[in-house]
């Protein structure tokens, strides 16, 4: 089984009110110089056949009309050298 | 008068049904995207076959979202521009009475019908939108100043290219009695009932 990470984001040019709401809240926290906030989704999964993931994205995980997606192979849990924050 | 029957989501046979209404609600919790998972319900395959054969399909609110996700209608419904769930009466303008869904209304007629949704912002990419407008597929628009969700071109309801599938975000079924403020939604159901009673010509 391969572990994969799928990033889904609103297509460029599509208004993202969630990103805007976050952006508007930032100055109150002292982050005056943050802009261009866009909010997407991250789906992590394990698949035996990663070749079929694009099909899965097109059919369900993303709506290609309004969203772009990227599929990346995630390292195995133990071998992950990525810096993590928060949980674990 | 036409007779209504409920179709369970696992049913795959729509024999004898002339008009399918995919109602509102929050199917599968609207997880992922509104309507994204419901489109895989077994009954939706039957609805797609019904539509392909020229049968009438009306999607209301979540039903509209499901029909877009299923590709039976062009475009998509995005979260409201305001991010607020809107639940109020809105004024609509009938764009065309040239459809089995709006034949009992007059072009330019104002209808007062409630909306109740969080993801009702109709969107279609520019080329698709132009084609939609050029072919006269927009049946209902929010009246000037009434757009509750940021829908492009104030679009509230559209039909498919073939004209036999319609989706709209407002709830005509909640505007059928003066007791609840308006009976303007009857225009849609009267149109469909007239069609269902008409002799089959095919």
Interface residues (C-beta under 8 A of the other chain):
Chain A: X14 X15 X17 X18 X21 X60 X61 X63 X65 X66
Chain B: X32 X33 X36 X37 X40 X69 X75 X76 X78 X79 X80 X81 X82 X83 X123 X124 X125 X150
